């Protein structure tokens, strides 16, 4: 009998690795810890060597363990997919989704999106983690990610769900305390707030684009850098500085007057939102269904897609009513968009 013939052994090994310990793996599988220890021992015996290095402080994979983990996940996914194919068309979607998302879109539109999917599929459960450093989340066992920013992981398939409109905002108090602004160059001396992470454009410069087609790169030295856009929004509300934020995060603040747009004829580069998943993994029916649902419904999860252009208050300029144009509708294509460097 080979190491790959008993799925219980493989499932125990994956649970131990994902949980970080044998005890955590046992809790995940809801079986006694001695049983999980025995499964691991049997799998290592069949594999011809240790799969894990264990000491009093931590557990790490051996080289053979890394190979086993990848193969075990593939085989378990294949087994689950085969099981679900037997019942497709006869039963509703069921099972558990492991998801992740970038921090701010994850806490708002993505959470709304997941909630709608679970309400439509009551036999499906889900968990979500938030991170702005998502490089290895798929390799660590997550099924799907919904992430904003540039895709830097070449092992995933990325389907475009939306492009987020972004622009300059500041508090009314900060705007009133500064000289009138006519061009981006006038903003060099302003205090800046910035989002951490190269996938969001970095914190050393801001690229702005006018409605007439002009482009300006403005070097900045932020007084405050945050991993969370909502954190930046709070700082902007206090008058700490000016920043670039997505329309869906600040639309209500502009309508209420807590924030104002600065240079409303200029905007920052759009941030793409992708639904990502492993390129070489068999996907259970619930995962495929969620991917299609997320791509098709992300914009509706944002709420109103009408931009806040019409209520803008520019520094030193009168507000202008302008009809917004939504040019970033999501695609519901069946073909995946692979983003490779």
C-alpha positions in Angstrom: 0.0 0.0 0.0 1.5 3.4 -1.0 1.3 6.6 0.8 -1.4 7.9 -1.5 -3.9 5.1 -1.2 -5.4 6.1 2.2 -7.0 9.6 2.0 -7.5 9.7 5.8 -3.7 9.8 6.2 -3.4 12.6 3.6 -6.2 14.5 5.1 -4.6 14.3 8.6 -1.3 15.5 7.2 -2.8 18.5 5.5 -4.8 19.4 8.6 -1.7 19.3 10.7 0.2 21.6 8.4 -2.6 24.0 7.9 -3.3 24.1 11.7 0.3 24.4 12.6 0.3 21.5 15.1 -0.9 17.9 15.6 -3.4 19.1 18.3 -4.8 21.8 15.9 -5.0 19.2 13.2 -7.0 16.9 15.5 -9.4 19.8 16.3 -9.9 20.5 12.6 -10.7 16.9 11.9 -12.7 16.5 15.1 -10.9 13.3 16.0 -8.7 12.4 19.0 -5.1 13.7 18.9 -3.5 10.2 19.3 -5.4 9.1 16.1 -3.9 12.0 14.2 -0.4 11.3 15.5 -0.8 7.7 14.4 -2.0 8.8 10.9 1.1 11.0 10.6 3.4 8.2 11.7 1.8 5.8 9.3 2.1 8.3 6.4 5.8 8.9 7.2 6.5 5.2 7.3 4.8 4.7 3.9 6.7 7.8 2.5 10.1 6.3 3.6 11.1 9.3 5.8 10.0 12.2 7.9 7.6 14.8 6.4 7.8 17.2 9.3 10.6 18.5 11.5 9.3 18.9 15.1 10.8 20.6 18.1 9.4 22.3 21.2 8.9 25.6 19.5 7.7 25.0 16.0 7.0 22.6 13.2 8.3 22.8 9.6 8.1 20.7 6.5 11.0 18.7 5.1 11.7 18.7 1.4 9.7 15.5 1.1 7.0 17.1 3.2 6.6 20.0 0.8 6.2 17.6 -2.1 3.7 15.5 -0.1 1.7 18.6 0.8 1.2 19.7 -2.8 0.3 16.2 -3.9 -2.0 15.5 -1.0 -4.0 18.7 -1.6 -4.3 17.8 -5.2 -5.6 14.3 -4.5 -8.0 15.4 -1.8 -9.4 18.0 -4.1 -9.8 15.4 -6.9 -11.5 13.0 -4.5 -13.9 15.7 -3.4 -14.6 16.8 -6.9 -15.3 13.3 -8.0 -17.7 12.9 -5.1 -19.6 16.1 -6.0 -19.8 15.1 -9.7 -21.8 12.1 -8.6 -24.5 14.3 -7.2 -24.3 17.4 -9.4 -27.7 18.3 -10.7 -29.3 16.2 -7.9 -28.3 18.2 -4.8 -27.6 21.8 -3.8 -24.1 23.1 -3.3 -22.5 22.2 0.0 -19.2 22.3 1.9 -16.8 24.9 3.2 -15.1 27.8 1.4 -11.7 29.2 2.6 -11.4 32.7 1.3 -9.2 35.7 1.6 -9.4 39.3 0.5 -7.4 42.6 0.8 -8.3 44.4 4.0 -10.7 47.2 3.1 -12.6 45.7 0.1 -12.7 42.5 2.1 -14.4 44.0 5.1 -17.1 45.8 3.0 -18.1 44.7 -0.5 -16.5 41.2 -0.3 -18.2 40.4 3.0 -21.5 41.5 1.5 -20.8 39.4 -1.6 -20.1 36.3 0.5 -23.2 36.9 2.6 -25.4 36.9 -0.5 -23.8 33.7 -1.8 -24.3 31.9 1.5 -27.9 33.0 1.7 -28.5 31.6 -1.8 -26.6 28.4 -0.8 -27.5 27.6 2.8 -25.5 24.3 2.8 -22.3 26.2 2.1 -20.2 27.7 4.9 -17.2 30.1 4.6 -14.4 31.6 6.5 -12.4 34.7 5.3 -9.0 36.1 6.2 -7.9 39.7 5.5 -4.4 40.5 4.2 -2.7 43.0 2.0 0.2 40.6 1.5 -1.6 37.7 -0.3 1.3 36.0 -2.1 1.1 32.6 -0.5 -2.6 32.4 0.6 -3.5 30.0 -2.2 -0.5 27.8 -1.5 -1.5 27.7 2.1 -4.9 26.1 1.3 -7.3 28.9 0.6 -9.8 28.3 -2.2 -10.3 31.7 -3.6 -9.1 35.3 -3.0 -10.6 38.6 -4.0 -7.8 41.1 -4.1 -7.3 44.7 -5.1 -4.0 45.8 -6.7 -1.5 44.4 -9.1 -1.3 40.6 -9.3 2.2 39.4 -8.4 1.7 35.7 -8.0 2.2 33.8 -11.3 0.8 30.5 -10.0 -2.8 31.8 -9.9 -5.5 32.4 -12.4 -7.0 36.0 -12.0 -10.4 37.0 -13.3 -11.2 40.7 -13.4 -14.2 41.7 -11.3 -13.9 45.5 -11.2 -11.8 48.5 -11.6 -12.0 50.9 -8.7 -12.2 54.7 -9.4 -9.7 56.6 -7.2 -9.2 60.3 -6.6 -7.7 62.9 -4.2 -9.6 63.7 -1.0 -9.0 65.8 2.0 -10.9 67.4 4.9 -12.6 70.7 4.3 -10.5 72.2 7.2 -7.3 71.2 5.5 -8.4 72.6 2.2 -9.3 75.9 3.7 -6.0 76.2 5.5 -4.0 75.9 2.3 -3.5 78.2 -0.7 -5.8 77.6 -3.7 -4.8 74.6 -5.8 -5.0 74.8 -9.6 -2.6 72.1 -10.7 -1.1 68.9 -9.1 2.2 70.6 -8.6 0.5 72.9 -6.1 0.1 69.9 -3.9 3.8 69.2 -3.3 3.9 71.0 0.0 0.7 69.4 1.3 0.9 66.7 4.0 0.3 63.3 2.3 -1.2 60.0 3.5 -0.3 56.9 1.7 -1.3 53.2 1.4 1.5 50.7 2.0 2.3 48.1 -0.7 3.8 48.2 -4.1 0.6 46.6 -5.5 -1.2 49.8 -4.7 1.4 52.1 -6.4 3.8 52.5 -3.5 4.2 55.4 -1.1 6.8 57.5 -2.8 4.8 59.0 -5.7 1.3 59.6 -6.9 0.3 59.4 -10.6 -2.6 61.6 -11.6 -4.5 61.8 -14.9 -6.6 64.7 -16.0 -9.9 64.5 -18.0 -8.0 66.1 -20.9 -5.5 63.3 -21.1 -2.6 64.8 -19.2 -0.5 62.7 -16.9 1.6 63.9 -13.9 3.8 62.0 -11.5 4.0 63.7 -8.1 6.7 62.8 -5.7 5.5 62.6 -2.1 6.9 62.2 1.4 3.9 60.9 3.5 3.4 61.9 7.1 1.4 58.7 7.6 1.5 55.3 5.8 -1.1 52.6 6.5 -1.9 49.1 5.3 -5.6 49.9 5.5 -7.5 52.4 3.3 -10.1 52.9 6.0 -7.3 53.9 8.4 -6.2 56.5 5.8 -9.8 57.7 5.5 -10.0 58.2 9.2 -6.7 60.2 9.2 -8.0 62.3 6.3 -11.2 63.1 8.2 -9.2 64.5 11.0 -7.4 66.9 8.6 -4.0 65.1 8.9 -3.4 65.1 5.1 -4.5 64.6 1.6 -4.7 61.1 0.0 -5.9 59.0 -2.8 -8.8 56.7 -2.0 -11.3 54.6 -3.8 -14.7 56.1 -4.6 -16.7 53.4 -2.8 -14.9 54.2 0.5 -15.3 58.0 0.4 -18.6 58.5 -1.6 -20.7 59.0 1.5 -18.1 61.2 3.2 -18.2 63.5 0.2 -21.9 63.6 0.1 -22.0 64.4 3.9 -19.2 67.0 3.6 -16.7 65.2 5.9 -14.3 65.0 2.9 -14.0 66.9 -0.3 -12.4 66.2 -3.6 -9.3 68.1 -4.5 -8.7 68.8 -8.2 -11.9 67.0 -9.3 -10.7 67.1 -12.9 -7.8 64.8 -12.0 -8.0 61.2 -10.8 -5.5 58.5 -9.8 -4.9 55.3 -11.6 -7.7 52.8 -11.2 -7.1 49.7 -9.0 -8.1 46.4 -10.5 -10.0 43.9 -8.3 -9.5 40.2 -9.3 -10.9 36.9 -8.2 -7.9 34.6 -7.9 -7.5 30.8 -7.6 -4.9 28.2 -8.1 -4.1 27.5 -11.8 -3.5 23.7 -11.4 -6.0 22.7 -8.8 -9.3 20.8 -9.4 -12.1 23.0 -8.1 -15.1 21.7 -6.3 -18.5 22.8 -7.6 -19.0 25.2 -4.7 -15.7 26.9 -5.5 -16.4 27.2 -9.2 -19.9 28.6 -8.4 -18.5 31.2 -5.9 -15.9 32.3 -8.5 -18.5 32.9 -11.1 -20.8 34.6 -8.6 -18.1 36.9 -7.3 -17.0 38.0 -10.8 -20.6 38.7 -11.9 -21.8 40.4 -8.7 -18.8 42.4 -7.3 -20.1 45.7 -8.6 -23.5 45.3 -7.1 -21.9 44.5 -3.7 -20.3 47.9 -3.8 -23.7 49.5 -3.6 -24.3 52.5 -5.8 -21.8 52.7 -8.6 -22.5 56.5 -9.1 -19.3 58.4 -8.4 -19.1 61.4 -6.2 -17.9 63.8 -8.9 -21.1 65.8 -8.9 -20.7 66.9 -5.2 -17.0 67.6 -5.4 -15.5 70.6 -3.7 -12.1 71.5 -5.1 -9.5 73.4 -3.2 -9.9 77.0 -4.4 -12.3 76.0 -7.2 -16.1 75.8 -7.3 -17.7 72.4 -7.3 -18.8 71.1 -10.7 -21.7 68.8 -11.6 -20.5 66.2 -14.0 -22.3 63.1 -15.2 -20.3 60.1 -14.2 -19.4 57.4 -16.7 -19.0 53.9 -15.5 -16.4 52.3 -17.8 -15.3 49.5 -15.5 -18.1 46.9 -15.6 -17.0 43.4 -14.6 -16.8 40.6 -17.0 -18.6 37.3 -16.5 -16.6 35.5 -19.1 -16.1 31.8 -18.6 -12.5 32.1 -19.7 -10.0 33.0 -17.1 -7.6 35.9 -17.4 -4.1 34.7 -16.6 -1.8 37.5 -15.4 1.8 36.5 -15.9 4.9 38.5 -15.7 
